Amino acid sequence: MKRKIIQLGYVTPDIDKALGYWTGIVGAGPFYCADFEPEQQTHRGKPTRIKFRVAYAFTGDIHIELVQQLEGGGSAYTEALEARSSIPQAGIFHHVLLKHDGYDKTYNDIIKGGAVPAYEAFVPGVGRFCYLAAHDQA
């Protein structure tokens, strides 16, 4: 299977404001929201515990995910927000989701390409997921 980008993810400090932009300006939706507090969380290789809210929708064939961290300390989400002096209404573009045929193989290939693990976790009923920071790849 060829890997394919199937989602664009945005981080926001205010998910309601971002939802207003995506539904009112872009025309995406309807959005479906859920709160998560994954298991086995690590941030930059150290144990962490965060809780976040996500909102999912489609605009055409593009799957949009909005994420707001609700609780906890440092994370891949707070890193993105703290790196910006201003936050657009839509949120900050943060990640893509890849459709793949093997988590470990895909993870290892991207790490070999120069990315570094920023956040990893497990959601029961969903599975493992991670954010691999690729902005410093050579």
C-alpha positions in Angstrom: 0.0 0.0 0.0 1.3 3.5 -0.9 1.1 5.9 2.1 -1.4 8.6 1.7 -2.1 11.9 3.5 -5.7 11.6 4.7 -6.0 14.4 7.3 -4.8 17.9 8.0 -4.6 18.7 11.7 -4.7 22.1 13.4 -3.9 23.1 17.0 -5.9 25.9 18.6 -6.2 27.4 22.1 -9.9 28.0 21.5 -11.7 25.2 19.7 -15.0 27.0 19.6 -13.4 30.0 17.8 -11.7 27.6 15.3 -15.0 25.7 14.8 -16.6 29.0 13.9 -14.0 29.7 11.3 -14.1 26.2 9.7 -17.9 26.0 9.6 -18.7 29.7 8.9 -15.9 30.7 6.5 -14.6 27.4 5.0 -18.0 25.6 5.0 -16.6 22.4 6.6 -18.7 20.2 8.7 -20.6 19.0 10.5 -17.9 18.6 13.2 -17.9 15.8 15.7 -16.1 16.4 19.0 -14.6 14.1 21.6 -12.3 14.4 24.6 -9.3 12.1 25.1 -6.9 11.3 27.8 -4.7 8.7 26.2 -2.6 6.0 27.9 1.1 5.5 27.7 1.8 9.2 26.9 5.3 10.5 26.3 6.5 14.0 25.3 10.0 14.2 23.9 10.7 10.8 25.5 9.5 11.6 29.0 6.2 10.4 30.5 3.4 13.0 30.4 -0.3 13.2 31.0 -2.5 15.5 29.0 -6.2 15.7 28.1 -7.4 17.2 24.8 -10.5 17.8 22.8 -10.7 17.1 19.1 -13.2 18.1 16.5 -13.4 16.1 13.2 -15.1 17.0 9.9 -14.7 16.8 6.2 -14.5 19.6 3.6 -14.8 17.7 0.3 -12.4 14.8 0.5 -10.2 16.5 3.1 -10.5 15.4 6.7 -9.9 18.2 9.1 -8.9 17.7 12.8 -8.9 20.5 15.3 -7.2 20.0 18.6 -7.3 21.9 21.9 -5.3 20.8 24.9 -7.5 21.0 28.0 -5.2 19.8 30.8 -1.6 18.9 31.4 1.8 20.4 30.8 4.1 20.5 27.9 3.1 18.7 24.7 3.4 18.8 21.0 0.3 21.0 21.1 1.8 23.5 23.6 5.0 23.6 21.6 3.2 24.6 18.5 1.2 27.3 20.2 4.2 28.7 22.2 6.2 29.0 19.0 3.8 31.6 17.5 3.2 35.2 18.5 -0.3 35.1 17.1 -2.8 32.3 16.4 -5.1 32.4 13.3 -8.8 31.8 13.9 -8.5 28.5 12.1 -5.7 27.3 14.4 -2.1 26.5 13.5 -1.4 23.9 10.9 0.2 21.1 13.0 0.2 17.7 11.4 -0.9 15.3 8.7 -2.3 11.8 9.2 -0.9 9.1 7.0 -2.9 6.1 5.9 -0.4 3.2 6.0 -0.1 -0.5 6.1 2.1 -0.8 9.2 2.6 1.5 12.1 6.1 0.4 13.1 7.4 0.4 9.5 6.0 3.8 8.8 7.3 5.2 12.1 10.8 3.8 11.5 10.9 5.1 8.0 10.0 8.6 9.0 12.5 8.5 11.9 15.2 7.3 9.5 14.3 10.3 7.3 15.4 12.6 10.1 12.2 13.3 12.1 12.2 13.0 15.9 9.4 11.7 18.2 7.6 14.6 19.8 4.6 12.8 21.3 3.4 9.2 21.5 0.3 7.7 23.1 -2.3 5.0 23.0 -6.1 5.3 22.9 -8.0 2.2 23.8 -10.2 1.2 20.9 -8.3 3.4 18.5 -4.6 2.4 18.9 -1.2 4.0 18.9 -0.5 7.3 17.4 2.4 9.8 17.4 3.6 13.2 16.3 7.0 13.1 14.6 8.6 16.5 14.4 9.9 16.9 10.9 10.7 20.6 10.9 14.4 20.1 11.5 14.9 17.4 8.9 18.0 18.0 6.8 
